[in-house]
Amino acid sequence: MISLLSEEEQVILDILMKDKADEFLQILHMFHKFTYVENK
C-alpha cells in the first residue's frame, strides 16, 4: 500500500489506531464477561 501521508501523520494514525484497538478489546472483553455471566 502506497502511503500518501507524511511520516508524522503516519505515526499519529498508528497511535490512534492502537488506542481504538485497545478500546475495542476492552469493550469486547467486558461484553464477553457479561455474556458469560448471562449463560451461566
Biopython code that builds the backbone (N, CA, C, O; Angstrom):
import numpy as np
from Bio.PDB.StructureBuilder import StructureBuilder

atoms = [
    (1, "MET", "N", (0.846, -1.199, 0.000)),
    (1, "MET", "CA", (0.000, 0.000, 0.000)),
    (1, "MET", "C", (0.882, 1.250, 0.000)),
    (1, "MET", "O", (1.765, 1.399, 0.845)),
    (2, "ILE", "N", (0.636, 2.129, -0.942)),
    (2, "ILE", "CA", (1.419, 3.355, -1.038)),
    (2, "ILE", "C", (0.835, 4.396, -0.089)),
    (2, "ILE", "O", (-0.356, 4.702, -0.148)),
    (3, "SER", "N", (1.678, 4.934, 0.783)),
    (3, "SER", "CA", (1.214, 5.925, 1.749)),
    (3, "SER", "C", (1.321, 7.332, 1.190)),
    (3, "SER", "O", (2.374, 7.748, 0.707)),
    (4, "LEU", "N", (0.200, 8.064, 1.264)),
    (4, "LEU", "CA", (0.206, 9.450, 0.796)),
    (4, "LEU", "C", (0.428, 10.394, 1.975)),
    (4, "LEU", "O", (0.501, 11.611, 1.802)),
    (5, "LEU", "N", (0.533, 9.825, 3.171)),
    (5, "LEU", "CA", (0.714, 10.634, 4.368)),
    (5, "LEU", "C", (2.188, 10.866, 4.639)),
    (5, "LEU", "O", (3.048, 10.090, 4.222)),
    (6, "SER", "N", (2.462, 11.959, 5.349)),
    (6, "SER", "CA", (3.837, 12.202, 5.775)),
    (6, "SER", "C", (4.137, 11.242, 6.921)),
    (6, "SER", "O", (3.226, 10.619, 7.467)),
    (7, "GLU", "N", (5.393, 11.124, 7.279)),
    (7, "GLU", "CA", (5.769, 10.209, 8.353)),
    (7, "GLU", "C", (5.093, 10.596, 9.662)),
    (7, "GLU", "O", (4.646, 9.733, 10.418)),
    (8, "GLU", "N", (5.020, 11.895, 9.925)),
    (8, "GLU", "CA", (4.386, 12.379, 11.151)),
    (8, "GLU", "C", (2.926, 11.944, 11.202)),
    (8, "GLU", "O", (2.453, 11.449, 12.225)),
    (9, "GLU", "N", (2.222, 12.131, 10.099)),
    (9, "GLU", "CA", (0.813, 11.746, 10.032)),
    (9, "GLU", "C", (0.662, 10.243, 10.218)),
    (9, "GLU", "O", (-0.280, 9.778, 10.859)),
    (10, "GLN", "N", (1.597, 9.491, 9.653)),
    (10, "GLN", "CA", (1.554, 8.037, 9.759)),
    (10, "GLN", "C", (1.689, 7.607, 11.217)),
    (10, "GLN", "O", (0.984, 6.708, 11.675)),
    (11, "VAL", "N", (2.600, 8.257, 11.942)),
    (11, "VAL", "CA", (2.814, 7.955, 13.365)),
    (11, "VAL", "C", (1.553, 8.256, 14.167)),
    (11, "VAL", "O", (1.125, 7.450, 14.993)),
    (12, "ILE", "N", (0.961, 9.426, 13.917)),
    (12, "ILE", "CA", (-0.262, 9.824, 14.620)),
    (12, "ILE", "C", (-1.370, 8.811, 14.329)),
    (12, "ILE", "O", (-2.098, 8.397, 15.231)),
    (13, "LEU", "N", (-1.489, 8.419, 13.065)),
    (13, "LEU", "CA", (-2.513, 7.461, 12.670)),
    (13, "LEU", "C", (-2.309, 6.128, 13.386)),
    (13, "LEU", "O", (-3.265, 5.517, 13.864)),
    (14, "ASP", "N", (-1.041, 5.680, 13.456)),
    (14, "ASP", "CA", (-0.736, 4.418, 14.143)),
    (14, "ASP", "C", (-1.153, 4.485, 15.606)),
    (14, "ASP", "O", (-1.711, 3.527, 16.141)),
    (15, "ILE", "N", (-0.878, 5.631, 16.261)),
    (15, "ILE", "CA", (-1.230, 5.792, 17.674)),
    (15, "ILE", "C", (-2.754, 5.761, 17.828)),
    (15, "ILE", "O", (-3.279, 5.098, 18.722)),
    (16, "LEU", "N", (-3.451, 6.474, 16.961)),
    (16, "LEU", "CA", (-4.914, 6.497, 17.027)),
    (16, "LEU", "C", (-5.489, 5.099, 16.839)),
    (16, "LEU", "O", (-6.390, 4.686, 17.569)),
    (17, "MET", "N", (-4.966, 4.377, 15.859)),
    (17, "MET", "CA", (-5.459, 3.029, 15.578)),
    (17, "MET", "C", (-5.217, 2.116, 16.777)),
    (17, "MET", "O", (-6.067, 1.295, 17.123)),
    (18, "LYS", "N", (-4.049, 2.266, 17.410)),
    (18, "LYS", "CA", (-3.715, 1.432, 18.553)),
    (18, "LYS", "C", (-4.671, 1.735, 19.714)),
    (18, "LYS", "O", (-5.163, 0.824, 20.381)),
    (19, "ASP", "N", (-4.927, 3.041, 19.945)),
    (19, "ASP", "CA", (-5.852, 3.424, 21.008)),
    (19, "ASP", "C", (-7.230, 2.830, 20.755)),
    (19, "ASP", "O", (-7.857, 2.278, 21.660)),
    (20, "LYS", "N", (-7.694, 2.949, 19.518)),
    (20, "LYS", "CA", (-9.017, 2.426, 19.167)),
    (20, "LYS", "C", (-9.052, 0.911, 19.352)),
    (20, "LYS", "O", (-10.047, 0.359, 19.823)),
    (21, "ALA", "N", (-7.965, 0.245, 18.978)),
    (21, "ALA", "CA", (-7.903, -1.206, 19.118)),
    (21, "ALA", "C", (-7.978, -1.599, 20.589)),
    (21, "ALA", "O", (-8.676, -2.547, 20.948)),
    (22, "ASP", "N", (-7.251, -0.863, 21.447)),
    (22, "ASP", "CA", (-7.273, -1.154, 22.879)),
    (22, "ASP", "C", (-8.681, -0.967, 23.437)),
    (22, "ASP", "O", (-9.168, -1.797, 24.204)),
    (23, "GLU", "N", (-9.327, 0.126, 23.047)),
    (23, "GLU", "CA", (-10.703, 0.392, 23.487)),
    (23, "GLU", "C", (-11.617, -0.738, 23.052)),
    (23, "GLU", "O", (-12.426, -1.237, 23.834)),
    (24, "PHE", "N", (-11.478, -1.133, 21.795)),
    (24, "PHE", "CA", (-12.321, -2.186, 21.228)),
    (24, "PHE", "C", (-12.142, -3.490, 21.988)),
    (24, "PHE", "O", (-13.117, -4.182, 22.281)),
    (25, "LEU", "N", (-10.886, -3.827, 22.309)),
    (25, "LEU", "CA", (-10.605, -5.063, 23.043)),
    (25, "LEU", "C", (-11.207, -5.008, 24.442)),
    (25, "LEU", "O", (-11.733, -6.006, 24.933)),
    (26, "GLN", "N", (-11.132, -3.843, 25.084)),
    (26, "GLN", "CA", (-11.713, -3.694, 26.416)),
    (26, "GLN", "C", (-13.220, -3.904, 26.376)),
    (26, "GLN", "O", (-13.785, -4.607, 27.213)),
    (27, "ILE", "N", (-13.863, -3.284, 25.392)),
    (27, "ILE", "CA", (-15.315, -3.420, 25.240)),
    (27, "ILE", "C", (-15.676, -4.881, 24.963)),
    (27, "ILE", "O", (-16.627, -5.417, 25.533)),
    (28, "LEU", "N", (-14.905, -5.510, 24.086)),
    (28, "LEU", "CA", (-15.133, -6.903, 23.736)),
    (28, "LEU", "C", (-14.991, -7.785, 24.973)),
    (28, "LEU", "O", (-15.790, -8.697, 25.188)),
    (29, "HIS", "N", (-13.974, -7.509, 25.781)),
    (29, "HIS", "CA", (-13.711, -8.272, 26.998)),
    (29, "HIS", "C", (-14.867, -8.120, 27.985)),
    (29, "HIS", "O", (-15.325, -9.102, 28.568)),
    (30, "MET", "N", (-15.337, -6.882, 28.171)),
    (30, "MET", "CA", (-16.459, -6.620, 29.068)),
    (30, "MET", "C", (-17.707, -7.351, 28.573)),
    (30, "MET", "O", (-18.430, -7.970, 29.353)),
    (31, "PHE", "N", (-17.942, -7.268, 27.284)),
    (31, "PHE", "CA", (-19.114, -7.914, 26.690)),
    (31, "PHE", "C", (-19.033, -9.426, 26.866)),
    (31, "PHE", "O", (-20.033, -10.080, 27.159)),
    (32, "HIS", "N", (-17.841, -9.971, 26.687)),
    (32, "HIS", "CA", (-17.626, -11.406, 26.837)),
    (32, "HIS", "C", (-17.926, -11.846, 28.270)),
    (32, "HIS", "O", (-18.569, -12.873, 28.488)),
    (33, "LYS", "N", (-17.457, -11.064, 29.245)),
    (33, "LYS", "CA", (-17.715, -11.382, 30.656)),
    (33, "LYS", "C", (-19.216, -11.329, 30.923)),
    (33, "LYS", "O", (-19.769, -12.192, 31.606)),
    (34, "PHE", "N", (-19.863, -10.311, 30.377)),
    (34, "PHE", "CA", (-21.295, -10.132, 30.575)),
    (34, "PHE", "C", (-22.079, -11.325, 30.025)),
    (34, "PHE", "O", (-22.961, -11.858, 30.700)),
    (35, "THR", "N", (-21.758, -11.738, 28.811)),
    (35, "THR", "CA", (-22.472, -12.855, 28.197)),
    (35, "THR", "C", (-22.160, -14.155, 28.935)),
    (35, "THR", "O", (-23.006, -15.044, 29.029)),
    (36, "TYR", "N", (-20.934, -14.256, 29.458)),
    (36, "TYR", "CA", (-20.544, -15.459, 30.195)),
    (36, "TYR", "C", (-21.396, -15.576, 31.454)),
    (36, "TYR", "O", (-21.858, -16.666, 31.790)),
    (37, "VAL", "N", (-21.605, -14.468, 32.146)),
    (37, "VAL", "CA", (-22.428, -14.467, 33.359)),
    (37, "VAL", "C", (-23.875, -14.814, 33.005)),
    (37, "VAL", "O", (-24.534, -15.573, 33.716)),
    (38, "GLU", "N", (-24.356, -14.252, 31.902)),
    (38, "GLU", "CA", (-25.735, -14.499, 31.471)),
    (38, "GLU", "C", (-25.957, -15.976, 31.157)),
    (38, "GLU", "O", (-27.017, -16.522, 31.463)),
    (39, "ASN", "N", (-24.972, -16.622, 30.551)),
    (39, "ASN", "CA", (-25.131, -18.007, 30.121)),
    (39, "ASN", "C", (-24.925, -19.013, 31.239)),
    (39, "ASN", "O", (-25.215, -20.198, 31.074)),
    (40, "LYS", "N", (-24.426, -18.548, 32.376)),
    (40, "LYS", "CA", (-24.116, -19.466, 33.462)),
    (40, "LYS", "C", (-25.395, -20.034, 34.078)),
    (40, "LYS", "O", (-25.328, -20.831, 35.014)),
]
sb = StructureBuilder()
sb.init_structure("model")
sb.init_model(0)
sb.init_chain("A")
sb.init_seg("    ")
for serial, (resi, resn, name, xyz) in enumerate(atoms, 1):
    if name == "N":
        sb.init_residue(resn, " ", resi, " ")
    sb.init_atom(name, np.array(xyz, "f"), 0.0, 1.0, " ", f" {name:<3s}", serial, name[0])
structure = sb.get_structure()
